[in-house]
């Protein structure tokens, strides 16, 4: 794969800078990650029109067929369900839950960070002590505690993972906001008697946006892994809903007889997450070369 | 140093207070009657009455919180109804197993992460750098629960080198070597992901330090490369790595939930997953509080170590 001619058409350059795409394109791993992600997302989106077996159809006589079996490219699971079809349909659940969790965490976390950094003093210290408490819990443990309270389920798992990731956004955004509050154009806006809300959202937010994007791109892989992890533990997606994590969890019981049942969804998570990380690293370097 | 240590210890108190509030909130936030929810299928009228008295559930929330905290501080974590034994007894047994696993993983993480980071920095832009940098990213991207299963397939089922699961008491008939034998796979699976973070950080921190004048001075006064790298550069680079090691301990303690589940390791993580299944809220709460407190204190320790290594920090 050549870095100069990516097989997919480049997206329009984001508002953050016309040179962004040009800089990103020079990073071969980031481009490879992007290509893989485009393929995965397109496949997941096209699932309803693809000639796939019914992901829920159980054929008892075709249980635990190996990879490459006739009519079942990736084999079947313990109930004789087609793994390729389940993988593609599961991608829709896993990816949308992971991305949604990222958006929720980014929205709430950034808002906390913006307000704390902008208001300063009391508001800042109250909000950030709250964030400190969230950070005082080991990452996954807080999520598990939340699921214990809310009850197992895909939506609750997603909420739990979002909450756990709020501090990362709040801290990063607060830091940048503080550095921007004393900027000359913010002083100018104040001199023009703009309302604090307007200054915050029209002057500060656009300049904090790159930080939010970078934090999103570096955490989305984690969030996909962790929601899959909760499903794997039986705390996320409940049958008949199935995501990659639940597929992995089911495959664990057949690890001796048919390891491919867990290898298939695990590989999928790994490929998506590493692509996201390659792209995230590239995006970070392209948006802020100083962080390299 | 003493002033700095005291200040850091005082700073930890509100965090611990917040942690206790949040853990207490777990019980309050459960929809429905808390006593009934805690007791689940064990909710006989007598049990409900006993528990309501114990937890002061008929009193206002602040009173409930103080009662709960008082119980906690005197080591009374309540009773696990699904296991029919005090929560504290179960926690101490389980926590020892988790600490052993996480401790071994921490050791592996440090050896792997620091070595890879140093080599990558010293050989910047060479093939070693590329291999370790990409390797670290691979480590970061592998779901640990999947890696654990791959380990079982390759090293236990195919090669037969290690047992697939379980752990026997270290001082039982099988002895401590047997524990070690059972520990290798889970600890490595847990450590690999976390070592990616350490490797990346060590690399960038080393690159920063290697550019400094004192490193050039050390080289030009004729010290061997080995001494320059390990004694002059690494000792300064490690200062930025130490606090992140504290954070990574959190990932190890959290990630232990997956690893313990896959390997049947009798630690707190597996206990939590089972307890959620049986809706044993007091057990979950106790486990979360214990691990979170440990984590906060370990982070405090990491900060103090950092201040010992770098006097500038304690003078800030």
Interface residues (C-beta under 8 A of the other chain):
Chain A: X29 X129 X130 X132 X133 X136 X137 X138 X139 X140 X141 X142 X144 X145 X147 X148 X149 X152 X221 X225 X228 X229 X232 X233 X234 X235 X248 X251 X252 X255 X256 X259 X262 X263 X266 X269 X270 X273 X274 X276 X277 X278 X281
Chain B: X14 X15 X16 X18 X19 X21 X22 X23 X26 X29 X30 X134 X137 X138 X140 X141 X142 X143 X145 X146 X149 X150 X152 X153 X157 X249 X250 X251 X253 X254 X255 X257 X258 X261 X262 X272 X273 X275 X276 X277 X281 X284 X285 X288 X291 X292 X295 X296
